[in-house]
Amino acid sequence: MAERAAGSYNPPLDDIGEALEVAGLPAVLALARFSHIDAGMVKVVLGELGRFAAEVIAPTDTAGDRQGARYDPATGAVSTPPGFADAYRRYVESGWGALQFPQEHGGGGFPSVVGLALQEMFASANMALSLNPVLTQGAVELLLAWGDDNQRRAYLPRLVTGEWSATMDLTEPDAGSDLGAVHTYAEPGPDGRWDVSGTKIFITWGEHDMAANIVHLVLARAPGGPPGTKGLSVFLVPKFVPGPGGEPGTPNSLRCARLEEKLGIHGAPTCVMEYDHARGELVGPLHGGMRAMFTMMNLARLSIGAEGPAVAERAYQQAAAYAASRRQGHRPGQPAAQPSPIIEHPDVARMLLEMRTLALASRLVLYLASASGDLGRHGATEADRARGHAYFDLLTPVAKAWCTSNGLIATSLGLQVYGGAGYVEETGIAQRLRDARIAPIYEGTNGIQAVDLVVRKVPKDDGRWVHSLLGDIAVTAARAADQKELGPTSEVLAEARDALAGATEWVLERGAETLDDVLAGASAYLELMGATAGGWLMAERALAALHDGARFEVAAGESNFFAVETLASARALARQATAGAERLAVLRRPG
Ligand SMILES: Cc1cc2nc3c(=O)[nH]c(=O)nc-3n(C[C@H](O)[C@H](O)[C@H](O)COP(=O)(O)OP(=O)(O)OC[C@H]3O[C@@H](n4cnc5c(N)ncnc54)[C@H](O)[C@@H]3O)c2cc1C
């Protein structure tokens, strides 16, 4: 049986470079905000990071899965698996965490889309460990957008480097998808600070031994606010209240009460956090916490989306290597005494190509969403910024949900490629599937992303931005039709575009009348948009290689494969998306 290949991660730098280009990195780098950066610097940085991910982070992955984070009930302390603290220290020292933050706050000033490529490689190397910086970076964005000068001075320098880490504390036993049910409350204290009390569950990296301080961003209810989400505010509650010189000072009144036992990401502690009159600071407006928290959540949604291609890529690399070495059966025409490597069997080749194209297409959709965010924030004209913001808003739920679903499909296929050896832990591929399973759940379940898409994002500005996206796709389909090598791509892409256009009109009309009908097809609609956007960008990727014969041949082949294997389901998805709610009436409720 193949050995568990713990450290073998090969960063797909060429694929990432191509995806950045197709997603619009050149336009982002042309903005005044990024005048100190050029494409060559991005390439060097990603190369260095890839090496770091492969050589320093990936070797910690198996120990993290096998041993997991450990809890000491006597002290409430959490210890991380072997190698995590050292790898994290080296990550902080090398400055990777600061890459995409503004230079005035000690960052490297790179675009967010480059930061997302970094996160993807980190997550491929060790998904559990990579969650720690994802949360810290989200907290930095929140403080940049909503913190006051004192908060920025006290917290940003150490969060930007990763010397201190952060958490996002939303979920409670009765408040999961519906944060309007949050009970944790905050009362004003005498010194302008707040007393925060309550229990938060499922808090990722809520307690650990890798950073000198942990900054919790807690969603809580303060007096005087309306019920529901409109009465919520964000409070910054540090594990150690910083002293006058900024050093971690007095321990705060909070503790990790236990860790969850879970299916995957064993190296990432999932904590029940108890706050008992803990000292906190209000961040952003009182009773305006959801808007502030969404700054963190929207970016975290793309980071979690990146776990999709990250696990798909890692599983693909493992499964392809296994399939090249495992011999079983023989291809027709070959002597039975000479078993073939299973990669020669068409069905195995199909599975591997599906994994690869899901990783490629997911990466493209994610990077487009992120690059749109960069254009939205820093675009040269009002019109550029409006379009950037709108595409970022529209594509974020799609990128989170479609890409994490693809991660699950790809890791499951990877396990299938291994046959029985995939189902036992020794080969390591099972970890990919177990780790991948959380991504469609946390950071807003994929079902909630679908609701967000059809209820808020698609109807925005009377559907103007979906229509704009449909226009972009039509242009690419027409360009692809001029290339005979892209025959299946152009044909299926045009069909999928029409299917998405039809479903969109239905969503816009029906949503105004019978919301339940639209909600019943929301997940299918999201998948339809994800697949169509993925097919569009796969075609763009092939067209971008037109002048490089060998590259074009492969990219066109991958685009055609994706079109037939994944995108061709668009018509069926459109049918599901528009089937209405009546078909659900046959469900029998227990009891
Ligand atoms: C390992 C792990 C790490 C996590 N990390 C964090 C963290 O760091 N911080 C944090 O705050 N939380 C964290 N979470 C919590 C996570 O975000 C929630 O589990 C998730 O948002 C879903 O909430 P829930 O579990 O209460 O499920 P529920 O809200 O009970 O949902 C159950 C099902 O019902 C569906 N559903 C619910 N409401 C609707 C609706 N209105 N329309 C359609 N479908 C609906 C959901 O899609 C889901 O399928 C973590 C969870 C896990 C397991």
The ligand as a Tripos MOL2 file, in Angstrom:
@<TRIPOS>MOLECULE
LIG
   53    58     1     0     0
SMALL
NO_CHARGES

@<TRIPOS>ATOM
      1 C1        -15.3870   23.1130   12.8900 C.3       1 LIG1
      2 C2        -16.2400   24.3490   13.0110 C.ar      1 LIG1
      3 C3        -15.6270   25.5830   13.1170 C.ar      1 LIG1
      4 C4        -16.4050   26.7350   13.2550 C.ar      1 LIG1
      5 N1        -15.7940   27.9540   13.4700 N.ar      1 LIG1
      6 C5        -16.5520   29.0220   13.8320 C.ar      1 LIG1
      7 C6        -15.9340   30.2470   14.2770 C.ar      1 LIG1
      8 O1        -14.6950   30.3860   14.2910 O.2       1 LIG1
      9 N2        -16.7390   31.2570   14.6920 N.ar      1 LIG1
     10 C7        -18.0980   31.1450   14.6990 C.ar      1 LIG1
     11 O2        -18.7610   32.0860   15.1120 O.2       1 LIG1
     12 N3        -18.7150   30.0010   14.2670 N.ar      1 LIG1
     13 C8        -17.9690   28.9500   13.8480 C.ar      1 LIG1
     14 N4        -18.5770   27.7830   13.4480 N.ar      1 LIG1
     15 C9        -20.0290   27.7140   13.4130 C.3       1 LIG1
     16 C10       -20.5830   27.6620   11.9870 C.3       1 LIG1
     17 O3        -20.3990   28.8970   11.3520 O.3       1 LIG1
     18 C11       -22.0450   27.2190   12.1000 C.3       1 LIG1
     19 O4        -22.0220   25.8470   12.4440 O.3       1 LIG1
     20 C12       -22.8230   27.4540   10.8150 C.3       1 LIG1
     21 O5        -22.9680   28.8290   10.5630 O.3       1 LIG1
     22 C13       -24.2110   26.8070   10.8480 C.3       1 LIG1
     23 O6        -24.8980   27.0890   12.0230 O.3       1 LIG1
     24 P1        -25.5220   25.8760   12.8670 P.3       1 LIG1
     25 O7        -24.4290   24.8810   13.0750 O.co2     1 LIG1
     26 O8        -26.1850   26.4130   14.0680 O.co2     1 LIG1
     27 O9        -26.5660   25.2090   11.9030 O.3       1 LIG1
     28 P2        -28.1030   25.6440   11.7440 P.3       1 LIG1
     29 O10       -28.1970   27.1250   11.6410 O.co2     1 LIG1
     30 O11       -28.9030   24.9380   12.7690 O.co2     1 LIG1
     31 O12       -28.4220   25.0380   10.3100 O.3       1 LIG1
     32 C14       -28.7380   23.6560   10.1060 C.3       1 LIG1
     33 C15       -29.1430   23.4610    8.6350 C.3       1 LIG1
     34 O13       -30.2820   24.2700    8.3440 O.3       1 LIG1
     35 C16       -30.0150   25.1260    7.2470 C.3       1 LIG1
     36 N5        -30.6540   26.4290    7.4860 N.ar      1 LIG1
     37 C17       -30.7160   27.1250    8.6370 C.ar      1 LIG1
     38 N6        -31.3830   28.2790    8.4510 N.ar      1 LIG1
     39 C18       -31.7360   28.3230    7.1460 C.ar      1 LIG1
     40 C19       -32.4250   29.2620    6.3300 C.ar      1 LIG1
     41 N7        -32.8500   30.4240    6.8030 N.pl3     1 LIG1
     42 N8        -32.5970   28.9540    5.0330 N.ar      1 LIG1
     43 C20       -32.1350   27.8070    4.4990 C.ar      1 LIG1
     44 N9        -31.4660   26.8900    5.2250 N.ar      1 LIG1
     45 C21       -31.2740   27.1380    6.5290 C.ar      1 LIG1
     46 C22       -28.4920   25.2560    7.1900 C.3       1 LIG1
     47 O14       -28.0220   25.5600    5.8770 O.3       1 LIG1
     48 C23       -28.0620   23.8710    7.6540 C.3       1 LIG1
     49 O15       -28.0420   22.9760    6.5750 O.3       1 LIG1
     50 C24       -17.8210   26.6350   13.2530 C.ar      1 LIG1
     51 C25       -18.4280   25.3770   13.0950 C.ar      1 LIG1
     52 C26       -17.6620   24.2520   12.9970 C.ar      1 LIG1
     53 C27       -18.3390   22.9100   12.8980 C.3       1 LIG1
@<TRIPOS>BOND
     1     1     2 1
     2     2     3 ar
     3     2    52 ar
     4     3     4 ar
     5     4     5 ar
     6     4    50 ar
     7     5     6 ar
     8     6     7 ar
     9     6    13 1
    10     7     8 2
    11     7     9 ar
    12     9    10 ar
    13    10    11 2
    14    10    12 ar
    15    12    13 ar
    16    13    14 ar
    17    14    15 1
    18    14    50 ar
    19    15    16 1
    20    16    17 1
    21    16    18 1
    22    18    19 1
    23    18    20 1
    24    20    21 1
    25    20    22 1
    26    22    23 1
    27    23    24 1
    28    24    25 2
    29    24    26 1
    30    24    27 1
    31    27    28 1
    32    28    29 2
    33    28    30 1
    34    28    31 1
    35    31    32 1
    36    32    33 1
    37    33    34 1
    38    33    48 1
    39    34    35 1
    40    35    36 1
    41    35    46 1
    42    36    37 ar
    43    36    45 ar
    44    37    38 ar
    45    38    39 ar
    46    39    40 ar
    47    39    45 ar
    48    40    41 1
    49    40    42 ar
    50    42    43 ar
    51    43    44 ar
    52    44    45 ar
    53    46    47 1
    54    46    48 1
    55    48    49 1
    56    50    51 ar
    57    51    52 ar
    58    52    53 1
@<TRIPOS>SUBSTRUCTURE
     1 LIG1         1 GROUP 0 **** ****
